[in-house]
Amino acid sequence: MIKRFTSYLKNVIKIISKPVMSILPGQLAFSFVLTIIPLIVLLTFIASSFSISLNTITNFITDNFPDAVGKLLLPLINGRGFDFNILIFMLTAFWLASGGATSIITASDVIYEIKAQKYIPKKIKSFIMTFILIVLIIFMFVVPAFGNSILNLLKNINVFESFPREVLIGYYLLKYPLSFFIIYSLLKLIYTMAPNKSIKSVSVTSGAVFTTIAWMLITELYSFWVGNISHYDIFYGGISSIIILLIWMYFLSSAFAIGLVMNAEKSIEMEENNEKNK
């Protein structure tokens, strides 16, 4: 058992050392940051649907996001509404964000040691994966990272005439199990789609579990930092707020890349065992 684990660990480290793996986390982090744009549009839509003033959304962003990040996001909810310029802006952001999914596909083909995919099928797949990633990152923001703050916001502005205590209890009981299930399911879907070959779903389980747990822990630390440590910009000024956000995104990306490597090694190991059993 020890010998098998040592061999597995060596192979994982060998794959991580490939040049493509040093590029993937940075590319993914950039793509994750771009998903903030549809998140803000979503918040604005919810605000208009529930007749919540934009000032309330502005205050929420100011209170929960780092100051410098908030200043970058606030112009997106200035009350102009959804127009052609915003549509072009969002489509451009989506196109740029798809570069992260393209990097995942490229890295998967390299570490699985399979033929690279053709441009058009690869781009179509990257668009689908980008949409899944956007849903995933929005969920990370709305539930694990800022779920408590959003719930308090809805309670304080009396969105519901009576805010049942049972809703709060249910949220706190289901927050982590629900987060684990949704994050795990979406990550497993991405891991399964990425390589240019049909792979067994069971081969991506270990990597998906690792990445899910890592993402939840990293996000919990980020949420605690933003909510409880208010003087992190003493030495570096407003730029530190952006740095904290980027560090969170980079750690998420790094955990994702490690999970991808774990899946590749597991898949290769399963194929070798199948060959031996024939």
C-alpha positions as CSV (number, residue, x, y, z in Angstrom):
1,M,0.0,0.0,0.0
2,I,2.8,2.4,0.9
3,K,4.7,1.5,-2.2
4,R,1.6,2.1,-4.3
5,F,0.9,5.5,-2.7
6,T,4.6,6.5,-3.1
7,S,4.5,5.6,-6.8
8,Y,1.2,7.5,-7.2
9,L,2.6,10.6,-5.5
10,K,5.7,10.5,-7.7
11,N,3.6,10.4,-10.9
12,V,1.4,13.3,-9.7
13,I,4.5,15.4,-9.0
14,K,5.9,14.5,-12.4
15,I,2.7,15.6,-14.1
16,I,2.5,18.9,-12.1
17,S,6.1,19.7,-13.2
18,K,5.0,19.9,-16.8
19,P,5.2,23.5,-18.2
20,V,1.5,23.6,-19.1
21,M,0.6,23.1,-15.4
22,S,2.5,26.3,-14.4
23,I,0.4,28.3,-16.8
24,L,-3.0,26.9,-16.0
25,P,-3.6,28.4,-12.5
26,G,-2.8,32.0,-13.7
27,Q,-5.0,31.7,-16.7
28,L,-7.9,30.2,-14.7
29,A,-7.6,32.9,-12.0
30,F,-8.0,35.6,-14.7
31,S,-11.1,33.8,-16.0
32,F,-12.5,33.5,-12.5
33,V,-12.2,37.2,-11.9
34,L,-14.1,38.0,-15.1
35,T,-17.1,36.0,-13.8
36,I,-17.6,38.8,-11.3
37,I,-19.2,40.8,-14.1
38,P,-22.3,38.5,-14.6
39,L,-22.5,38.2,-10.8
40,I,-23.0,42.0,-10.6
41,V,-25.6,41.9,-13.4
42,L,-27.4,39.1,-11.6
43,L,-27.5,41.1,-8.4
44,T,-28.8,44.1,-10.3
45,F,-31.6,41.9,-11.9
46,I,-32.5,40.5,-8.5
47,A,-32.7,44.0,-7.0
48,S,-35.0,45.2,-9.7
49,S,-37.2,42.1,-9.4
50,F,-37.7,42.5,-5.6
51,S,-37.8,46.4,-5.8
52,I,-34.6,46.7,-3.9
53,S,-32.9,50.0,-4.3
54,L,-29.6,50.1,-6.1
55,N,-28.2,51.9,-3.1
56,T,-28.8,48.8,-1.1
57,I,-26.8,46.7,-3.6
58,T,-24.1,49.4,-3.6
59,N,-23.8,49.3,0.2
60,F,-23.7,45.5,0.1
61,I,-20.8,45.6,-2.3
62,T,-19.0,48.3,-0.3
63,D,-19.5,46.4,2.9
64,N,-18.5,42.9,1.7
65,F,-16.1,43.3,-1.1
66,P,-12.6,44.9,-0.7
67,D,-12.8,48.7,-1.2
68,A,-10.7,48.8,-4.4
69,V,-12.7,45.9,-5.9
70,G,-15.9,47.6,-5.0
71,K,-14.9,50.8,-6.9
72,L,-14.3,48.7,-10.0
73,L,-17.7,47.0,-9.7
74,L,-20.0,49.9,-8.8
75,P,-20.0,51.5,-12.2
76,L,-21.7,48.3,-13.5
77,I,-24.8,49.1,-11.4
78,N,-25.2,52.8,-12.0
79,G,-28.8,52.5,-13.1
80,R,-28.3,52.6,-16.8
81,G,-30.1,49.3,-17.3
82,F,-29.3,46.6,-19.7
83,D,-28.3,48.1,-23.1
84,F,-26.3,47.3,-26.2
85,N,-23.0,48.5,-24.7
86,I,-23.4,46.3,-21.6
87,L,-24.3,43.3,-23.9
88,I,-21.1,43.9,-25.9
89,F,-19.1,44.3,-22.6
90,M,-20.5,41.0,-21.2
91,L,-19.9,39.1,-24.4
92,T,-16.3,40.3,-24.5
93,A,-15.8,39.3,-20.9
94,F,-17.3,35.9,-21.7
95,W,-15.0,35.5,-24.7
96,L,-12.0,36.3,-22.6
97,A,-13.1,34.1,-19.8
98,S,-13.4,31.2,-22.2
99,G,-9.6,31.3,-22.4
100,G,-9.6,29.6,-19.0
101,A,-11.7,26.7,-20.2
102,T,-9.5,26.5,-23.3
103,S,-6.5,26.2,-21.0
104,I,-8.2,23.4,-19.0
105,I,-8.9,21.5,-22.3
106,T,-5.3,22.0,-23.5
107,A,-3.8,21.0,-20.1
108,S,-6.1,17.9,-20.0
109,D,-4.9,16.7,-23.4
110,V,-1.3,17.2,-22.4
111,I,-1.4,15.4,-19.1
112,Y,-3.7,12.6,-20.4
113,E,-1.2,12.3,-23.2
114,I,-3.8,12.3,-26.0
115,K,-4.1,14.1,-29.3
116,A,-5.0,17.8,-29.1
117,Q,-8.6,18.7,-30.1
118,K,-9.4,20.6,-33.3
119,Y,-10.0,24.4,-32.9
120,I,-13.7,24.6,-33.6
121,P,-14.9,21.6,-31.4
122,K,-12.4,22.8,-28.8
123,K,-13.9,26.3,-28.8
124,I,-17.4,25.1,-28.6
125,K,-16.5,22.9,-25.7
126,S,-14.7,25.8,-24.0
127,F,-17.9,28.0,-24.3
128,I,-20.0,25.2,-22.6
129,M,-17.4,24.8,-19.9
130,T,-17.1,28.6,-19.4
131,F,-20.8,28.8,-18.7
132,I,-20.5,26.0,-16.1
133,L,-17.5,27.8,-14.5
134,I,-19.5,31.0,-14.4
135,V,-22.4,29.2,-12.6
136,L,-19.8,27.6,-10.3
137,I,-18.0,30.8,-9.3
138,I,-21.3,32.8,-8.9
139,F,-22.4,30.0,-6.5
140,M,-19.1,30.3,-4.7
141,F,-19.7,34.0,-4.2
142,V,-23.4,33.8,-3.3
143,V,-23.3,30.9,-0.9
144,P,-20.0,29.9,0.7
145,A,-18.3,33.3,0.5
146,F,-21.1,35.9,1.1
147,G,-24.1,33.8,1.8
148,N,-24.4,35.0,5.4
149,S,-24.1,38.6,4.4
150,I,-26.7,38.2,1.6
151,L,-29.1,36.6,4.1
152,N,-28.6,39.4,6.6
153,L,-29.2,42.0,3.8
154,L,-32.5,40.4,2.8
155,K,-33.5,40.3,6.4
156,N,-32.6,43.9,7.2
157,I,-34.4,45.4,4.2
158,N,-37.5,43.4,4.8
159,V,-37.7,41.7,1.4
160,F,-40.0,39.3,3.1
161,E,-42.8,40.6,5.3
162,S,-41.9,38.0,7.9
163,F,-38.5,36.4,7.7
164,P,-39.0,32.9,9.2
165,R,-36.5,31.7,11.7
166,E,-36.7,28.3,10.1
167,V,-35.3,29.7,6.9
168,L,-32.1,30.8,8.7
169,I,-31.9,27.4,10.5
170,G,-32.4,25.5,7.3
171,Y,-29.7,27.7,5.5
172,Y,-27.1,27.1,8.2
173,L,-27.8,23.4,8.3
174,L,-27.8,22.9,4.5
175,K,-25.1,25.5,3.6
176,Y,-22.1,23.1,3.7
177,P,-23.8,19.9,2.5
178,L,-25.5,21.7,-0.4
179,S,-22.3,23.6,-1.2
180,F,-20.3,20.4,-1.3
181,F,-22.9,18.6,-3.5
182,I,-23.2,21.5,-6.1
183,I,-19.4,22.3,-6.2
184,Y,-18.5,18.6,-6.5
185,S,-21.1,17.9,-9.2
186,L,-20.1,20.9,-11.4
187,L,-16.3,20.2,-11.0
188,K,-16.8,16.5,-11.8
189,L,-18.7,17.6,-15.0
190,I,-15.9,19.9,-16.0
191,Y,-13.2,17.3,-15.3
192,T,-15.1,14.7,-17.3
193,M,-15.7,17.0,-20.3
194,A,-12.2,18.4,-20.6
195,P,-10.1,15.6,-22.1
196,N,-10.4,14.7,-25.8
197,K,-11.5,11.2,-25.0
198,S,-14.2,9.3,-23.2
199,I,-13.2,8.8,-19.6
200,K,-15.0,6.9,-16.8
201,S,-16.8,9.2,-14.3
202,V,-15.2,7.2,-11.4
203,S,-11.7,8.2,-12.5
204,V,-12.4,11.9,-11.7
205,T,-14.0,11.3,-8.3
206,S,-10.8,11.7,-6.3
207,G,-9.8,14.9,-7.9
208,A,-13.3,16.3,-7.7
209,V,-13.5,15.5,-4.0
210,F,-10.1,17.0,-3.3
211,T,-10.9,20.2,-5.2
212,T,-14.3,20.6,-3.6
213,I,-12.9,20.3,-0.1
214,A,-10.0,22.6,-1.0
215,W,-12.3,25.2,-2.5
216,M,-14.7,25.2,0.5
217,L,-11.7,25.7,2.9
218,I,-10.1,28.4,0.9
219,T,-13.4,30.2,0.4
220,E,-14.1,30.0,4.2
221,L,-10.7,31.6,4.9
222,Y,-11.4,34.3,2.3
223,S,-14.8,35.0,3.7
224,F,-13.4,35.2,7.3
225,W,-10.6,37.5,6.1
226,V,-12.9,40.0,4.3
227,G,-15.5,39.9,7.1
228,N,-13.3,40.1,10.1
229,I,-9.9,41.6,9.2
230,S,-10.4,45.2,8.2
231,H,-6.9,46.6,8.4
232,Y,-5.1,44.6,5.8
233,D,-4.5,47.7,3.6
234,I,-2.5,49.6,6.2
235,F,0.8,48.9,4.5
236,Y,-0.1,48.5,0.9
237,G,-3.2,50.8,0.5
238,G,-6.1,50.0,-1.8
239,I,-4.2,47.7,-4.1
240,S,-4.1,45.1,-1.3
241,S,-7.9,44.6,-1.7
242,I,-7.4,43.5,-5.3
243,I,-4.4,41.3,-4.3
244,I,-6.5,39.5,-1.7
245,L,-9.2,38.7,-4.3
246,L,-6.6,37.6,-6.8
247,I,-4.9,35.4,-4.2
248,W,-8.3,33.7,-3.4
249,M,-8.9,33.1,-7.2
250,Y,-5.3,31.8,-7.7
251,F,-5.6,29.4,-4.8
252,L,-8.9,28.1,-6.2
253,S,-7.2,27.7,-9.6
254,S,-4.2,25.9,-8.1
255,A,-6.5,23.4,-6.3
256,F,-8.4,22.8,-9.5
257,A,-5.1,22.1,-11.4
258,I,-4.0,19.6,-8.7
259,G,-7.4,17.9,-8.9
260,L,-7.0,17.6,-12.7
261,V,-3.6,16.0,-12.2
262,M,-5.0,13.5,-9.7
263,N,-7.7,12.5,-12.1
264,A,-5.3,12.0,-15.0
265,E,-3.1,9.8,-12.8
266,K,-6.1,7.8,-11.6
267,S,-7.3,7.4,-15.2
268,I,-3.9,6.2,-16.4
269,E,-3.6,3.8,-13.5
270,M,-7.1,2.3,-14.3
271,E,-6.2,1.8,-17.9
272,E,-2.9,0.1,-17.0
273,N,-4.8,-2.2,-14.7
274,N,-7.3,-3.0,-17.3
275,E,-4.5,-3.9,-19.8
276,K,-3.0,-6.2,-17.2
277,N,-6.3,-8.0,-16.6
278,K,-6.8,-8.7,-20.3
